[in-house]
Amino acid sequence: MELPEADRVVLSYPEGLSGWGRDQVEADRYRGYFARVLDRVAVGDVREEFVDVGCCGDSLDVPFRVERIEAVGADRDTVDAAVVTGDTAVGYETRVGDVDGGWRVQSAAGPSGANPD
């Protein structure tokens, strides 16, 4: 079965991602990265991606989930699966959840905003 090309893919990440992490994933370079590496996607697919912590510290892997896919075409219908191209727009939304990780570099309270003390 030949999949349609995706006009837009909406990915979600956990709302517990820190402000620093959000700044990283919201950057144009990060959206461009997804447009280059996603290839074939289906609603519900999850992939973990590294988010740069800016300097020393533990790595922070963020789980991104495909929430919606809009196919190329005038009616922009949503589809269950598609092929991502360099022209595919990538959008984000948050979902309930936290980000696990030992990272405390950019945020005194860590990625989830919860102070461990």
C-alpha positions in Angstrom: 0.0 0.0 0.0 1.4 3.4 -1.0 1.2 6.0 1.8 0.3 9.6 1.1 2.8 12.4 1.8 2.3 14.2 5.1 1.6 17.9 4.8 1.8 18.3 8.6 2.7 15.9 11.5 1.8 16.9 15.1 4.0 15.3 17.7 3.4 15.5 21.5 5.9 15.5 24.3 5.2 15.3 28.1 4.1 18.5 29.8 6.8 17.9 32.4 9.6 18.9 30.0 11.5 21.8 31.5 11.6 25.3 30.0 15.1 24.6 28.7 14.0 21.4 27.0 11.0 23.2 25.5 13.3 25.9 24.1 15.4 23.1 22.5 12.6 21.2 20.8 10.7 24.3 19.7 13.8 25.5 17.7 13.5 25.5 13.9 16.5 23.2 13.8 14.8 20.5 15.9 11.6 20.6 13.7 13.9 20.4 10.6 15.6 17.4 12.2 12.2 15.6 12.5 11.3 16.4 8.9 14.6 14.7 7.8 14.4 11.6 10.0 10.8 10.6 10.5 10.3 8.8 7.2 7.1 6.8 7.6 4.9 7.6 10.5 1.6 6.3 12.0 -0.6 7.8 14.6 0.5 6.5 18.0 4.2 5.9 17.0 6.6 6.9 19.8 10.2 7.6 19.5 12.7 8.9 22.0 15.0 11.7 21.0 17.9 13.3 22.7 17.6 16.9 23.8 20.8 18.9 24.2 21.3 19.9 27.8 23.8 22.7 26.8 26.8 21.4 28.8 27.8 18.7 31.2 25.2 16.4 32.7 23.2 13.3 32.0 21.4 12.9 28.6 17.8 13.7 28.4 15.7 11.5 26.1 12.2 12.8 25.4 9.4 10.5 24.2 7.6 12.1 21.2 4.3 10.6 20.1 2.6 11.1 16.7 -0.8 12.6 17.5 -2.1 13.7 14.1 -1.0 13.4 10.5 -2.5 15.7 7.8 -2.1 14.5 4.2 -1.1 16.6 1.3 -4.1 17.9 -0.5 -6.6 20.7 -0.6 -8.9 19.2 2.0 -6.0 18.4 4.5 -7.7 15.3 5.7 -6.1 13.5 8.6 -4.8 10.0 7.9 -3.5 7.2 10.1 -0.1 6.9 8.3 2.0 8.8 5.8 5.5 9.5 4.5 7.3 12.5 5.9 9.3 14.6 3.4 11.5 17.7 3.7 8.3 19.8 3.0 6.4 18.3 5.9 5.6 20.8 8.6 6.1 19.6 12.2 3.9 20.9 15.0 3.9 20.1 18.7 1.5 19.8 21.6 1.9 18.6 25.1 0.4 15.6 26.8 0.0 14.6 30.4 3.2 13.1 31.7 6.7 13.7 33.0 10.2 13.3 31.7 12.4 10.9 33.5 16.1 11.6 33.8 18.8 12.5 36.3 19.5 15.8 34.6 19.8 18.9 36.8 22.0 21.1 34.7 19.7 23.8 33.3 17.0 23.7 35.9 17.5 23.6 39.7 14.3 21.6 40.0 15.1 19.3 37.0 13.2 18.5 33.9 9.9 17.8 35.7 9.9 21.0 37.7 9.6 19.0 40.9 12.2 19.7 43.6 13.6 16.4 44.9 14.4 17.9 48.4 
